[in-house]
Amino acid sequence: MGNTRRLAAGSIAVGIFVLAVKYAAYHVTGSIALYSDALESIINVVTAVAALIAVHVSSQPADSNHPYGHQKAEYFSAVFEGVLIIIAAGMILREAWGGFLAPKAIEAPIVGLLINSVASATNAAWSFVLIRYGRRYRSLALVADGKHLLTDVFTSVGVLVGILVVALTGLIVLDSVLAAIVALNILWSGWQLIRDSVAGLMDAAVSPETLARIEHAIKDQSDGALEAHDLRTRHAGHVTFIDFHLVVPGQMSVVDAHEICDRIEAALRSVVEGASIAIHVEPEVKAKPQGVPVLSLRRYG
């Protein structure tokens, strides 16, 4: 089992443990805010399973039906997670409204808070693990899962502080207000996940910082060429696709042109991990009137 799959499997185990702890806190207190926190943990377990499936599928090699690989499977996982998060937010808002109409006293608040704090600490530690190694392995599913857990930590801390205020002041209705705030925060988190994933599915270009590194690598290693144009980039999971046209003198041999391409490809792979590169070599008669020397690249998307 690869590193990303081990981490995804670990998320399932952590999610089940946190769910059990949070439900215990809700069972002890009867707090709607703690119930909302526990409900989100159910979503965490489901999305952890989805992330494991997506990571497994995305790691499969290219085949005849998917010649560019299966990396985009991770985007579907993140969209699925976002949809589930939004559904959970709706369920929490429903419970919060019911509690607002009929407030109920919280039982054993201090014990419940202590139990729930164990779950929050566990989620905090695991979220940093997922984000750190998800970025290292360029796994969108792991990073998305880690960011969602980190959001869960922030909302849990807010709930803990709020329940403490309820216990000290006796403002029972604040329990429902807290649950509603948690739901709105979860709703925003779900929207962000869906937005970022759709951008990947729509072949969004790399960031300006990454694009600058790509341009520099091409310029630095294109000695002997005349012009580069139509640079395009896109993401697909942990793979970055880069393609452009490289204009060389018409009399240049195939061997020499290929050597330039080899230098450029090696430089690109050193600055963009997991890059898939396609260079279309053209003779100088194909240079575009609006094209520019390799010292300054004309690019698209």
N, C-alpha and C positions, 0 to 999 in steps of 0.2 A: 504494500500500500504506500503511495506517494505521500510526501509531506503535507500537501494541501488536503488530501483525503483523510489523513490522520487528524488534522486540525478540525475538519468538518465533522468527523465522527466524535471528536472530543466535545464539540459544541452541543451535540445531542445529549451526552451524559451530563454536562454542566447544566443544560436547560432543564432536564428532568429533576435534577437536584434542587435547583433554584425554584422551580415550580412547586415542589413539595414543601419547601421552607416557607414560601410566600403564602401558600394556601393554609399552612399551619398558623401563620400570623393572622390571616383573615378569620379562620375558625375560632381562634382565641378571642378576638376583639369584636367581630361582626361589623367591622368598619367597611363602608362602601369604597373609600379611597384605597384601602388595602386590597379589597376585592378587585378593583380595577388594576392594581399592580400585579396581582396573581393572574388575572385574565390575560394580560400582555405576555406573561411567561408561557402560557399555552401557545400563543403565536410564536414565541421564540423557539419552542420545541419543533413545531411544524415547519418553520422556515429553516431550522437547522437540518432537518431531514431533506428538505428541498435543496439546500445548499450542497449537501453531500452528493445527492444525485447529479446536480449540475456540475460539480467539480469532477466527478467520475466521467461524465459524458464529455466534458470539455477536454479532458486529458487523452481522449482516444485519438489515434493518428488519423490523418486524412485518408479517405477512401474514394472509390469511384463515384459515389453519390455525393460526397462532401469533399471535393478536392482541395478546398481551402481550410479544412479542419473543422472542428466542432466547438471552437472557443466561445461562440456566441450563446451557447447553452447557459452560461453564467448570467447573461443579461435577462434571460427568461426567468431564472431563479429570483433575481432581484426584483423584477416586476411582480412576480407572484407574491414575494414577501411584502412589497408595498401595498398590494391589494388586500392582503390579510390584515395588515396593520390598520388600514382604513376601516375594514369591517369591525375589528376589535374596538376602534375608537367609537364607532356607532353604538356598539353594545354597552360600552362604558357610559356613554352619554345617556342611554336609556336608563341604566341603573342610577345614575346621578340624579336624573329628573325624579325618579320614584322616591329616592331618599330625600330630595328637597321637599317634596309634597308631604312625606311622612317621615320626619327625622327620627332616628333611633339612637339611643345612647351607646357609646362605645364601652365595651367591657375590657378590663385588664389592659389598658392602653400601653403601659410601660413594658409588660411582658411581650405584647405584640410587636412593639417597636424593636426590642432587642432581637427577637426572632427574625424580623424582616431585615434588620441591619446585616445579618449574616449573609442573606441572599444578595444584598446590594454589594457587599464587599467581594463576594465571589464573582458577580457579574462584572465589576470594575476590573478585577485582575484579568479575567478571561477576555474582556473586550480589548484591552491593550495587547494581549497576545495575538488575537485575531487580526487587528489592524496592522501591527508591526510585521507579522509574517505574511499576511495577505498582500501587503505592499511589496515585500521582498520577493514573493513568488508571483506577483502581478495577477492575483486572483480577485476579481470583482466580487464574487460571491462571499469570500471570507471577509473582505473589507466592509461590504455592506452589512454582513452579520455583526461584525465588530462595532460598527457605528450605531447600529440599532441597539445593541446591548449598552453602549455608552449613553445613548439617549435614555434608555431604561434606568440607568444608574442615576442620572440627573433627576428624572421624575420621581424615583424612589426616595431620593434625599429630600425632595420637596414635600413628598407625602409624609415622611417621617417628622419633618419639622412641623407640618400642619397638624398632624395627629397630636403632637406634643402640645401645640397651642390649644387644640380642642380640649385636651385633658386638663390644662391649666385654667382655661377660661370658661369651660362649659358651653361654648358656642357649637352645639351639635350640628347645626346646618352647615358649618364650615367643612364638615366631612364630605358632603355632597359637592360643595363648591370645589374642593380639592380634586375630587374624582373627575369633574368636568374639565378642570385645567389639565389634568393628566391626559384626558382624551384628546383635547385640542393639540397638545404637544405631540402626541402619537400620530395624530392626523397629519401634522406638518412633516414629521419624519417619513411617513409613508409616501407623501407627495414628492419629497426630495428623492427618494429611492426610485420611484417610477420615472421621474424626470431625467435622472442621470442614466438610467437603463435604456430609456427610449432614445436618448442621444447616441448611445452605443449601437443600438439596433439600426439607427439611421446613418451609420458610418460617419460620425462626427470626427473632425480632424483632431490632431494632437494639440496639446497646449502650446501657446506662443513660445514658452521657454524650451520645450522639446523641439519645436520647429526650428528655433534659432540654432540649436545644437546640430540638427540635421543639415541645415544650410552650411554651417561652418565646416562640417566634415566633408561635404561635397566640394566646397570651394578649395579646401586644403589639399585634397587628393586628386584633383582633376587636371593636373598638369599634362598638357598635350592635347586637351580637348579645346573646343572653341566656344561652345555655348551649352547651357542647360536651361530647359524650360518645362512648363507644365508639371511642376512638382505637386504631387498629391499624397496625402496621408490619411489613414483611418485606423481606428482601433477595432479589434475583435478579441475580447477577453484579454489574455496576457500577450497577444501578438499585435505588433504594430506593423501595418502594411505601408510600404514606401515605394512609390514609382515615379519616374520622371524620364524625360528625353534628354539624351546627351549627344550633342553635335560634335563630330570630329572631322578632320580634313578628309576629303574624298579619297586621296591616295593612301591613307593610312591602312596598314594591314589589319586583318581580323585579329591577329595575335596581339598587336600593339593596343588596339581598341579594347580587347578583352582584358589586357593587363591593367588599363586604366579603371575599368569596371571592377576588377578584383580589389584594387586599392580602395576605391570608394566604398565597396560593400564591407570590407574589413573595418574601415573607419566608422561606418554607420552602425555596425553591430557592436562596436566598442562603446558607443554613446547611447544606443537604444537597445536594451536587452530584448531578445526574442523578436528582432526585426525580420520581416519577410520583404525582400527587396527585388524590384523588377526595374531594369534599366533598358530603355529602348534606344539603341545606338543609331544615329542618322548621319548621312554625309552632309557636308556644308551647304549643298544645294537645298537642303530641307530646313535650313535656318529660317526662323520666322522674322519678318520685318520688325515686329514688335518684341522679338526675343532680345535677350541680353547676354553678355559674356558670362562665363561661369563665376566671375567675380561678384555677380549679383543675380540671384535666381528669380525667374518669373514663376509664380506658383498658382495653384488652384486648390481650394478646399483643404 
